[in-house]
Amino acid sequence: MAFEGSFQIFGMERSFFTRKTQAIFRVMGIDHEFRLKTAEITPWLEARAGTHLIPLVLTPEDWMLWDSTPIAFDMQRRFPDRSIIPITPVQRIACLLIEDWVDEWLSRAAVHSRWMFAENALEASLSMGLNVSGLLQDGEPTQEQLTAARSIGDYIQATFGARVCRGLGALEGEADAIRWGFDHQLDLLARIFESQPFLLGNRISLADAALIGSFVSHFLGDSEPRSWVARRQPKIIDWVESSFDHVVSGEQWLDGDALSPLLDELFDEIQREFHPHLTATHEAMKNSEKSFEIDMDGRTVSFMVVPYREASRQFIRNEILALGPEELAQVEARLGVRGLLDVYRLEPVANFHHQSPMGSRHPETIW
């Protein structure tokens, strides 16, 4: 089915999931326009979508979509010749496991490096204030516009910034552990990209797009973590910049539904902290708790329950359940034996429902 017209992505320049969604559209070569979610159009957007979250995607047929992973699957359905989600079982599940880690755990280092460093926090919050005011961060605002944007940014920093760091256990006391983990992750990624262009071989995937989005928005977009990357693994900067401009064509993932052995080290890293955290989130939600503590290398770290963790876990659980017997056997042999599927096999939390709507049609197209 052909879809005529351009998609519109509404979000912010320093937004993790806005940049991830933008990366999905860019690497798939989908005609789109990036638009700021400004204060002026926020009421219209949120009424259309039924959520305050970003990004939002307005489709050519006037549907509003949200939630980056379902958006990616919808684009895959619309443009199957530009696929970034493998159809073979092992690579497909591996892609989703890595994407889940990037979205739900690498974001911890992202918010810590943004909000726990005073100069970086001022810089990032000003960018957000400019965007809310309808201005791009690299523009030339007037002094009056700067003053207004600074006021908005200060509010964002004092509310959202402080809250998200508490919620993700990313406060100052975790600085050394977060930095060590991030450096280790950079090293793992650098080794993978020295051996092959993308995580699953020669073809870019949704997991790569998630990684690109996290770096464009945070780890390279913010001056503090950019300095970390530049000192530790500067080639990652080149990879992100070239990959953000890459458009998928005839490249292929590894033959025979194979995965590089180097991914095993990344899987170990995913299981080191993220899967215990995901398991603890599931347990806390079962018990209707709003917060929980887990042991992380001898440190007791407090987290707030983030319900979307359960939504993303269930999404992958459903993908695993949808596998046929032979496909499941292949996934078990490569991924299950490492324990990578264990947390996704846990039964859904009772009475929890979090489904991203496929879209809502609305007759008005004026904002």
C-alpha positions as CSV (number, residue, x, y, z in Angstrom):
1,M,0.0,0.0,0.0
2,A,1.4,3.4,-1.0
3,F,1.2,6.3,1.4
4,E,1.3,9.7,-0.1
5,G,2.4,12.9,1.7
6,S,4.8,13.7,4.5
7,F,4.7,12.6,8.1
8,Q,5.1,15.2,10.8
9,I,7.1,14.5,14.0
10,F,6.4,16.8,16.9
11,G,8.9,16.9,19.7
12,M,12.0,18.6,21.1
13,E,15.7,18.6,20.0
14,R,17.0,17.3,23.3
15,S,14.4,14.6,23.6
16,F,15.6,11.0,23.7
17,F,12.6,9.5,22.0
18,T,12.0,12.4,19.6
19,R,15.5,11.8,18.2
20,K,15.0,8.0,18.2
21,T,11.8,8.5,16.2
22,Q,13.5,10.9,13.9
23,A,16.4,8.4,13.4
24,I,13.8,5.7,12.4
25,F,12.3,8.0,9.8
26,R,15.7,9.1,8.5
27,V,17.2,5.7,8.2
28,M,14.1,4.3,6.5
29,G,14.1,7.2,4.1
30,I,10.5,8.2,5.0
31,D,9.4,11.7,3.9
32,H,8.9,13.7,7.1
33,E,9.1,17.1,8.7
34,F,10.4,17.8,12.2
35,R,8.3,20.3,14.2
36,L,8.7,21.6,17.7
37,K,6.1,20.8,20.3
38,T,5.6,24.4,21.4
39,A,3.5,25.9,24.1
40,E,1.2,27.3,21.5
41,I,0.2,24.0,19.9
42,T,0.5,21.8,23.0
43,P,-3.2,21.8,23.9
44,W,-4.2,20.8,20.3
45,L,-1.5,18.1,20.1
46,E,-2.4,16.6,23.5
47,A,-6.1,16.6,22.8
48,R,-5.5,14.8,19.5
49,A,-3.2,12.2,20.9
50,G,-4.6,11.8,24.4
51,T,-1.1,12.0,26.0
52,H,1.4,14.6,27.1
53,L,4.3,12.4,25.9
54,I,6.6,13.2,23.0
55,P,7.2,12.6,20.2
56,L,3.9,12.6,18.4
57,V,3.6,11.6,14.7
58,L,0.9,13.0,12.5
59,T,0.4,10.7,9.5
60,P,-0.6,11.7,5.9
61,E,-4.1,10.3,6.5
62,D,-4.4,12.5,9.6
63,W,-3.8,9.9,12.4
64,M,-1.8,10.8,15.5
65,L,0.7,8.2,16.7
66,W,2.8,8.0,19.8
67,D,5.3,5.7,21.4
68,S,8.5,5.2,19.5
69,T,8.5,1.3,19.3
70,P,4.9,0.9,18.0
71,I,5.6,3.8,15.6
72,A,8.6,1.8,14.3
73,F,6.4,-1.3,13.8
74,D,3.8,0.8,12.0
75,M,6.4,2.3,9.7
76,Q,7.7,-1.3,9.0
77,R,4.1,-2.3,8.0
78,R,3.8,0.7,5.8
79,F,7.2,0.5,4.2
80,P,8.3,-3.2,4.3
81,D,10.9,-2.7,1.6
82,R,12.8,-0.4,4.0
83,S,12.7,-2.8,7.0
84,I,14.8,-2.1,10.1
85,I,13.2,-4.9,12.2
86,P,14.5,-8.4,11.2
87,I,11.9,-11.1,10.4
88,T,14.2,-14.0,11.3
89,P,13.6,-15.0,15.0
90,V,17.0,-14.7,16.6
91,Q,17.9,-11.4,15.1
92,R,14.4,-10.0,15.7
93,I,14.3,-10.9,19.4
94,A,18.0,-9.7,19.8
95,C,17.1,-6.4,18.1
96,L,14.2,-5.9,20.6
97,L,16.2,-6.9,23.6
98,I,18.9,-4.4,22.8
99,E,16.4,-1.7,21.9
100,D,14.6,-2.3,25.3
101,W,17.9,-1.8,27.1
102,V,18.8,1.4,25.3
103,D,15.3,2.8,25.8
104,E,14.8,1.8,29.4
105,W,18.3,1.6,30.9
106,L,20.8,3.7,28.9
107,S,18.3,6.5,29.6
108,R,19.5,6.4,33.3
109,A,23.0,7.6,32.2
110,A,21.4,10.1,29.9
111,V,19.4,11.8,32.6
112,H,22.2,11.6,35.1
113,S,24.7,13.3,32.8
114,R,22.2,15.9,31.9
115,W,20.8,17.0,35.2
116,M,23.5,16.2,37.8
117,F,26.1,18.6,36.2
118,A,25.2,22.2,36.8
119,E,26.5,23.8,33.6
120,N,25.1,21.0,31.4
121,A,21.7,21.3,33.1
122,L,21.6,25.0,32.4
123,E,22.5,24.4,28.8
124,A,20.0,21.6,28.2
125,S,17.2,23.3,30.0
126,L,17.7,26.5,28.0
127,S,17.5,24.4,24.8
128,M,14.2,23.0,26.0
129,G,12.9,26.5,26.9
130,L,13.8,27.7,23.4
131,N,12.0,24.8,21.9
132,V,8.8,25.3,24.0
133,S,8.9,28.9,22.8
134,G,9.1,27.8,19.2
135,L,12.8,28.4,18.6
136,L,15.5,26.0,17.6
137,Q,18.6,25.7,19.9
138,D,21.1,26.9,17.2
139,G,19.1,30.0,16.3
140,E,19.7,33.6,17.2
141,P,17.0,34.6,19.8
142,T,16.5,38.1,21.0
143,Q,17.3,39.0,24.6
144,E,13.6,39.0,25.4
145,Q,13.2,35.5,23.9
146,L,16.3,34.3,25.8
147,T,14.9,35.6,29.1
148,A,11.6,33.9,28.5
149,A,13.3,30.6,27.4
150,R,15.5,30.7,30.5
151,S,12.5,31.0,32.8
152,I,10.8,28.0,31.1
153,G,14.1,26.0,31.2
154,D,14.5,26.7,34.9
155,Y,11.0,25.4,35.6
156,I,11.8,22.2,33.6
157,Q,15.0,21.7,35.4
158,A,13.5,22.2,38.9
159,T,10.6,19.8,38.2
160,F,11.2,17.2,35.5
161,G,15.0,17.1,35.9
162,A,15.1,16.6,39.6
163,R,12.2,14.1,39.5
164,V,13.5,11.9,36.8
165,C,16.9,11.5,38.4
166,R,15.3,10.5,41.7
167,G,13.0,8.1,39.9
168,L,15.8,6.4,38.0
169,G,18.3,6.2,40.9
170,A,20.6,8.6,39.0
171,L,21.5,11.0,41.8
172,E,25.0,12.2,42.7
173,G,25.7,9.2,44.9
174,E,25.5,6.9,41.8
175,A,27.9,9.1,39.8
176,D,30.9,6.8,39.9
177,A,29.0,3.6,39.1
178,I,27.0,5.3,36.3
179,R,30.2,6.7,34.7
180,W,32.0,3.3,35.0
181,G,29.1,1.5,33.4
182,F,28.8,4.1,30.6
183,D,32.5,3.8,29.8
184,H,32.3,0.1,29.7
185,Q,29.3,0.2,27.4
186,L,31.1,2.6,25.1
187,D,34.0,0.1,24.9
188,L,31.7,-2.7,24.1
189,L,29.9,-0.7,21.3
190,A,33.2,0.4,19.9
191,R,34.4,-3.2,19.5
192,I,31.2,-4.2,17.8
193,F,31.4,-1.3,15.3
194,E,35.0,-2.0,14.6
195,S,34.0,-5.4,13.3
196,Q,30.7,-4.6,11.5
197,P,28.8,-1.4,10.5
198,F,25.8,-2.0,12.7
199,L,24.7,-4.1,15.7
200,L,23.2,-6.9,13.5
201,G,25.6,-6.8,10.6
202,N,25.6,-4.6,7.4
203,R,22.0,-3.5,7.7
204,I,20.9,-0.9,10.2
205,S,18.2,-2.0,12.7
206,L,15.7,-0.5,15.1
207,A,18.3,-1.2,17.9
208,D,20.8,1.0,16.1
209,A,18.1,3.7,15.6
210,A,17.5,3.7,19.4
211,L,21.2,4.0,20.1
212,I,21.5,6.9,17.5
213,G,18.6,8.7,19.1
214,S,20.1,8.5,22.6
215,F,23.4,9.9,21.4
216,V,22.0,12.7,19.2
217,S,19.7,13.9,22.0
218,H,21.9,13.3,25.1
219,F,25.3,11.8,24.9
220,L,26.5,14.0,22.0
221,G,23.8,16.7,22.2
222,D,24.8,17.6,25.8
223,S,28.3,18.9,26.4
224,E,29.1,16.9,29.6
225,P,28.5,13.4,28.2
226,R,29.9,14.4,24.8
227,S,33.2,15.1,26.6
228,W,33.0,11.6,28.1
229,V,32.5,10.0,24.7
230,A,35.2,12.1,23.1
231,R,37.8,11.1,25.7
232,R,36.8,7.4,25.9
233,Q,35.7,6.3,22.4
234,P,35.8,9.2,19.9
235,K,35.0,6.9,17.0
236,I,31.5,6.5,18.4
237,I,30.9,10.1,17.5
238,D,31.8,9.3,13.9
239,W,29.5,6.3,14.0
240,V,26.5,8.2,15.3
241,E,26.9,11.1,12.9
242,S,27.3,8.9,9.8
243,S,24.5,6.5,10.9
244,F,22.1,9.4,11.5
245,D,22.6,10.2,7.8
246,H,22.4,6.6,6.6
247,V,19.5,5.4,4.6
248,V,18.8,1.7,4.4
249,S,19.0,0.2,0.9
250,G,20.0,-3.3,-0.1
251,E,22.3,-4.1,2.9
252,Q,21.7,-7.4,4.7
253,W,21.9,-8.5,8.3
254,L,24.2,-11.4,9.0
255,D,23.5,-14.6,7.1
256,G,21.7,-17.5,8.6
257,D,20.0,-15.4,11.4
258,A,23.4,-15.2,13.0
259,L,24.6,-12.8,15.7
260,S,28.2,-11.6,16.1
261,P,29.9,-13.2,19.1
262,L,30.8,-9.7,20.3
263,L,27.1,-9.2,21.1
264,D,27.4,-11.7,23.9
265,E,29.4,-9.2,25.9
266,L,26.7,-6.6,25.3
267,F,24.1,-9.2,26.5
268,D,26.1,-9.8,29.6
269,E,26.1,-6.0,30.3
270,I,22.3,-5.9,29.7
271,Q,21.9,-8.6,32.3
272,R,24.3,-7.0,34.8
273,E,21.9,-4.2,35.9
274,F,18.9,-3.8,33.6
275,H,17.3,-7.2,33.9
276,P,17.5,-7.3,37.7
277,H,16.0,-3.8,37.6
278,L,13.2,-5.0,35.3
279,T,12.5,-8.0,37.5
280,A,12.3,-5.7,40.6
281,T,10.0,-3.3,38.8
282,H,7.7,-6.2,37.9
283,E,7.7,-7.5,41.5
284,A,7.0,-4.0,42.9
285,M,4.1,-3.5,40.4
286,K,2.6,-6.9,41.4
287,N,2.6,-5.6,45.0
288,S,1.2,-2.2,44.1
289,E,4.3,-0.5,45.3
290,K,5.4,2.9,44.1
291,S,9.2,2.5,44.8
292,F,11.7,-0.3,45.5
293,E,15.3,-0.9,46.3
294,I,17.8,-3.3,44.7
295,D,21.3,-4.3,45.4
296,M,23.7,-3.1,42.7
297,D,27.3,-4.4,43.2
298,G,26.9,-4.0,47.0
299,R,25.1,-0.6,46.8
300,T,21.5,-0.3,47.8
301,V,19.8,1.9,45.2
302,S,16.3,3.3,45.4
303,F,14.1,3.6,42.3
304,M,10.6,4.8,41.6
305,V,8.3,2.4,39.7
306,V,8.1,3.3,36.0
307,P,5.0,1.6,34.7
308,Y,6.2,1.7,31.1
309,R,8.9,-0.8,32.0
310,E,6.1,-3.4,32.3
311,A,4.6,-2.2,29.0
312,S,7.8,-2.7,27.1
313,R,8.5,-6.0,28.9
314,Q,5.1,-7.3,27.9
315,F,5.6,-6.1,24.3
316,I,8.7,-8.3,24.0
317,R,7.0,-11.1,25.9
318,N,4.2,-11.1,23.3
319,E,6.8,-11.2,20.5
320,I,8.4,-14.3,22.1
321,L,5.0,-16.0,22.6
322,A,4.2,-15.4,18.9
323,L,7.2,-17.5,17.7
324,G,6.5,-20.9,16.2
325,P,8.0,-24.0,17.8
326,E,11.0,-24.1,15.5
327,E,11.6,-20.4,15.8
328,L,11.4,-20.5,19.5
329,A,13.9,-23.4,19.6
330,Q,16.3,-21.3,17.6
331,V,15.9,-18.3,19.9
332,E,16.3,-20.6,23.0
333,A,19.5,-22.0,21.6
334,R,21.1,-18.6,21.0
335,L,19.5,-16.3,23.6
336,G,17.5,-18.3,26.0
337,V,20.5,-20.4,27.2
338,R,22.1,-17.1,28.4
339,G,19.0,-16.3,30.5
340,L,18.1,-13.3,28.3
341,L,14.5,-14.4,28.0
342,D,13.8,-15.1,31.7
343,V,12.5,-11.7,32.7
344,Y,10.3,-11.6,29.7
345,R,8.6,-14.9,30.6
346,L,7.2,-13.5,33.9
347,E,3.4,-13.3,33.8
348,P,1.9,-9.9,33.1
349,V,1.1,-7.7,36.1
350,A,-2.6,-8.2,36.9
351,N,-4.9,-5.4,35.9
352,F,-2.1,-3.4,34.2
353,H,-3.0,-2.0,30.8
354,H,-0.7,0.3,28.9
355,Q,-1.3,0.1,25.2
356,S,-0.1,2.8,22.8
357,P,-3.0,3.7,20.6
358,M,-2.5,3.1,16.9
359,G,-3.8,6.6,16.3
360,S,-6.8,8.9,16.5
361,R,-8.5,10.4,13.5
362,H,-9.6,14.0,13.8
363,P,-11.2,16.3,11.2
364,E,-9.2,19.4,12.2
365,T,-5.8,19.9,10.7
366,I,-5.2,23.5,11.9
367,W,-2.9,24.1,14.8
